[in-house]
Amino acid sequence: MTDTTIEDDGKPYWLPDKVYQVLKWVALVVLPALAVFVNTAGPAMGLPHADVIVTTLNALGLLVAACIGASQYKAAGSK
């Protein structure tokens, strides 16, 4: 089995830097903002199950944050 980690400045990351930066932006900005928007505008527009959608968006944000955090932790631990 081959090693598929990316080497960046001698530290193995699970994610390439560009993917890490995009996921970080999505987890910290996009998903929380979208969840607030759906929570605010969804009921006013008659969106069914807005609360379920908001919970799902927040869970997805946490999942993305955990993935990028694990990548950062792995790189920090390999110093």
Residue frames as a rotation matrix with the C-alpha (Angstrom) as fourth column:
MET 1
0.584 0.812 0.000 0.00
0.812 -0.584 0.000 0.00
0.000 0.000 -1.000 0.00
THR 2
-0.334 -0.733 0.593 1.40
0.713 -0.608 -0.350 3.40
0.617 0.306 0.725 -0.94
ASP 3
-0.362 0.133 -0.923 1.45
0.736 -0.566 -0.371 6.47
-0.571 -0.814 0.107 1.29
THR 4
-0.002 0.473 0.881 -0.95
0.893 -0.395 0.214 9.10
0.449 0.788 -0.422 -0.06
THR 5
0.514 0.165 -0.842 -0.12
0.654 -0.711 0.260 11.94
-0.555 -0.684 -0.473 2.34
ILE 6
0.724 -0.233 0.649 1.00
0.364 -0.670 -0.647 15.28
0.586 0.704 -0.400 0.96
GLU 7
0.023 -0.792 -0.610 4.37
0.985 -0.088 0.151 16.62
-0.174 -0.605 0.777 2.07
ASP 8
0.633 0.148 0.760 4.45
0.324 -0.942 -0.087 20.35
0.703 0.301 -0.645 2.76
ASP 9
0.284 -0.659 0.697 7.58
-0.737 -0.615 -0.281 21.81
0.614 -0.433 -0.660 4.36
GLY 10
-0.684 -0.666 -0.298 8.50
-0.384 0.676 -0.628 18.35
0.620 -0.315 -0.718 5.56
LYS 11
-0.695 0.515 0.502 5.19
-0.469 0.204 -0.859 17.81
-0.545 -0.832 0.100 7.40
PRO 12
-0.915 0.399 0.052 2.75
0.321 0.646 0.693 15.16
0.243 0.651 -0.719 6.19
TYR 13
-0.609 0.791 -0.046 -0.77
-0.651 -0.533 -0.541 16.52
-0.453 -0.300 0.840 5.80
TRP 14
-0.383 0.585 0.715 -3.88
0.483 0.786 -0.385 14.56
-0.787 0.198 -0.584 4.96
LEU 15
0.672 0.714 0.200 -5.12
0.602 -0.368 -0.709 17.42
-0.432 0.596 -0.677 2.81
PRO 16
-0.251 -0.695 0.674 -3.34
0.907 -0.413 -0.089 19.51
0.339 0.588 0.734 0.20
ASP 17
-0.799 -0.164 -0.579 -3.02
0.455 -0.795 -0.402 23.16
-0.394 -0.585 0.709 1.26
LYS 18
-0.869 0.495 -0.020 -5.53
-0.380 -0.640 0.668 24.47
0.318 0.588 0.744 -1.29
VAL 19
-0.154 0.827 -0.541 -8.15
0.258 0.562 0.786 21.91
0.954 -0.019 -0.300 -0.20
TYR 20
-0.371 -0.074 -0.926 -7.42
0.925 0.056 -0.375 22.73
0.080 -0.996 0.048 3.46
GLN 21
-0.962 -0.044 -0.271 -7.92
0.084 -0.987 -0.138 26.46
-0.261 -0.156 0.953 2.85
VAL 22
-0.599 0.795 -0.097 -11.20
-0.392 -0.185 0.901 25.94
0.698 0.577 0.423 0.97
LEU 23
-0.049 0.591 -0.805 -12.58
0.550 0.689 0.473 23.54
0.834 -0.420 -0.358 3.59
LYS 24
-0.636 -0.246 -0.731 -11.55
0.761 -0.356 -0.542 25.89
-0.127 -0.901 0.414 6.37
TRP 25
-0.948 0.311 -0.060 -13.42
-0.317 -0.921 0.227 28.75
0.016 0.234 0.972 4.69
VAL 26
-0.311 0.869 -0.384 -16.46
-0.176 0.344 0.922 26.53
0.934 0.355 0.046 4.12
ALA 27
-0.120 0.240 -0.963 -16.48
0.799 0.599 0.050 25.29
0.589 -0.763 -0.264 7.74
LEU 28
-0.606 -0.243 -0.758 -15.86
0.737 -0.531 -0.418 28.68
-0.301 -0.812 0.501 9.36
VAL 29
-0.839 0.235 -0.492 -17.86
-0.299 -0.953 0.054 30.99
-0.456 0.192 0.869 7.08
VAL 30
-0.720 0.536 -0.440 -20.13
-0.505 0.028 0.862 29.39
0.475 0.844 0.251 4.51
LEU 31
-0.456 0.574 -0.680 -21.92
0.448 0.808 0.382 26.65
0.769 -0.130 -0.626 6.45
PRO 32
-0.583 0.285 -0.760 -22.62
0.732 -0.220 -0.644 28.72
-0.351 -0.933 -0.081 9.60
ALA 33
-0.808 0.284 -0.516 -23.85
-0.369 -0.927 0.067 31.65
-0.460 0.244 0.854 7.49
LEU 34
-0.659 0.576 -0.483 -26.04
-0.351 0.332 0.876 29.36
0.665 0.747 -0.017 5.42
ALA 35
-0.532 0.450 -0.717 -27.46
0.744 0.653 -0.142 27.76
0.404 -0.609 -0.682 8.58
VAL 36
-0.669 0.276 -0.690 -28.36
0.341 -0.711 -0.615 31.18
-0.660 -0.647 0.382 10.01
PHE 37
-0.805 0.363 -0.468 -29.93
-0.590 -0.567 0.575 32.21
-0.056 0.739 0.671 6.71
VAL 38
-0.569 0.606 -0.556 -32.05
0.056 0.704 0.708 29.06
0.821 0.371 -0.434 6.51
ASN 39
-0.559 0.325 -0.763 -33.03
0.829 0.249 -0.501 29.40
0.027 -0.912 -0.408 10.16
THR 40
-0.669 0.253 -0.698 -34.10
0.067 -0.916 -0.396 33.01
-0.740 -0.312 0.596 9.61
ALA 41
-0.567 0.393 -0.724 -35.55
-0.794 -0.496 0.352 33.04
-0.220 0.774 0.593 6.11
GLY 42
-0.954 0.124 -0.274 -36.71
-0.001 0.910 0.415 29.44
0.301 0.396 -0.867 5.81
PRO 43
-0.539 0.806 -0.245 -39.80
0.732 0.304 -0.610 29.66
-0.417 -0.508 -0.754 8.01
ALA 44
-0.257 0.427 -0.867 -40.74
-0.212 -0.900 -0.381 33.04
-0.943 0.085 0.322 6.53
MET 45
-0.526 0.002 -0.850 -40.63
-0.849 -0.060 0.525 31.51
-0.050 0.998 0.034 3.04
GLY 46
0.544 0.809 0.223 -42.53
-0.808 0.576 -0.120 28.41
-0.226 -0.115 0.967 4.13
LEU 47
-0.193 -0.707 -0.680 -39.54
-0.739 0.561 -0.374 26.11
0.646 0.430 -0.631 3.71
PRO 48
0.838 0.540 -0.080 -40.54
-0.363 0.661 0.657 22.74
0.407 -0.521 0.750 5.11
HIS 49
0.811 -0.476 -0.340 -38.25
0.582 0.717 0.383 21.16
0.062 -0.509 0.859 7.72
ALA 50
0.583 -0.609 0.537 -36.06
-0.245 -0.763 -0.599 24.26
0.774 0.218 -0.594 8.09
ASP 51
0.583 -0.355 0.731 -34.98
-0.791 -0.044 0.610 23.08
-0.184 -0.934 -0.307 11.54
VAL 52
0.750 -0.307 0.586 -33.77
0.270 0.951 0.152 19.75
-0.603 0.045 0.796 10.12
ILE 53
0.715 -0.490 0.499 -31.87
0.479 -0.176 -0.860 21.56
0.509 0.854 0.109 7.36
VAL 54
0.565 -0.494 0.660 -30.20
-0.627 -0.778 -0.045 23.88
0.536 -0.388 -0.750 9.91
THR 55
0.648 -0.307 0.697 -29.21
-0.489 0.534 0.690 20.94
-0.584 -0.788 0.196 12.12
THR 56
0.768 -0.341 0.542 -27.77
0.574 0.742 -0.346 19.13
-0.284 0.577 0.766 9.09
LEU 57
0.662 -0.533 0.527 -25.78
0.108 -0.628 -0.771 22.20
0.742 0.567 -0.358 7.98
ASN 58
0.530 -0.459 0.713 -24.36
-0.835 -0.429 0.345 22.62
0.148 -0.778 -0.611 11.48
ALA 59
0.691 -0.269 0.671 -23.45
-0.095 0.886 0.453 18.93
-0.717 -0.376 0.587 11.68
LEU 60
0.772 -0.410 0.486 -21.77
0.612 0.270 -0.743 19.14
0.174 0.871 0.460 8.27
GLY 61
0.617 -0.542 0.571 -19.80
-0.391 -0.840 -0.375 22.18
0.683 0.008 -0.730 9.43
LEU 62
0.546 -0.388 0.743 -18.61
-0.744 0.183 0.642 20.26
-0.386 -0.903 -0.189 12.47
LEU 63
0.776 -0.237 0.585 -17.63
0.352 0.932 -0.088 17.28
-0.524 0.274 0.807 10.32
VAL 64
0.711 -0.526 0.467 -15.58
0.355 -0.306 -0.883 19.47
0.608 0.794 -0.031 7.97
ALA 65
0.534 -0.503 0.680 -13.95
-0.730 -0.679 0.071 21.23
0.426 -0.534 -0.730 10.92
ALA 66
0.666 -0.269 0.696 -13.06
-0.381 0.679 0.627 17.87
-0.641 -0.683 0.350 12.48
CYS 67
0.803 -0.362 0.474 -11.48
0.587 0.622 -0.519 16.69
-0.107 0.695 0.711 9.23
ILE 68
0.518 -0.651 0.555 -9.31
0.054 -0.622 -0.781 19.76
0.854 0.434 -0.287 8.83
GLY 69
0.571 -0.295 0.766 -8.50
-0.816 -0.304 0.491 19.69
0.088 -0.906 -0.415 12.55
ALA 70
0.812 -0.262 0.521 -7.35
0.071 0.931 0.358 16.09
-0.579 -0.253 0.775 12.26
SER 71
0.688 -0.580 0.437 -5.13
0.579 0.077 -0.811 17.02
0.437 0.811 0.389 9.35
GLN 72
0.444 -0.495 0.747 -3.62
-0.461 -0.841 -0.283 19.88
0.768 -0.219 -0.602 11.36
TYR 73
0.697 -0.125 0.706 -3.17
-0.656 0.287 0.698 17.64
-0.290 -0.950 0.118 14.42
LYS 74
0.852 -0.383 0.358 -1.43
0.454 0.880 -0.139 14.96
-0.262 0.281 0.923 12.36
ALA 75
0.506 -0.686 0.523 0.97
0.339 -0.400 -0.852 17.53
0.793 0.608 0.030 10.92
ALA 76
0.435 -0.318 0.842 1.68
-0.738 -0.662 0.131 19.06
0.516 -0.678 -0.523 14.33
GLY 77
0.797 -0.056 0.602 2.28
-0.420 0.665 0.618 15.63
-0.435 -0.745 0.506 15.86
SER 78
0.827 -0.483 0.287 4.83
0.561 0.695 -0.450 14.67
0.018 0.534 0.846 13.21
LYS 79
0.760 -0.566 0.319 7.27
-0.456 -0.814 -0.360 17.46
0.463 0.128 -0.877 14.09
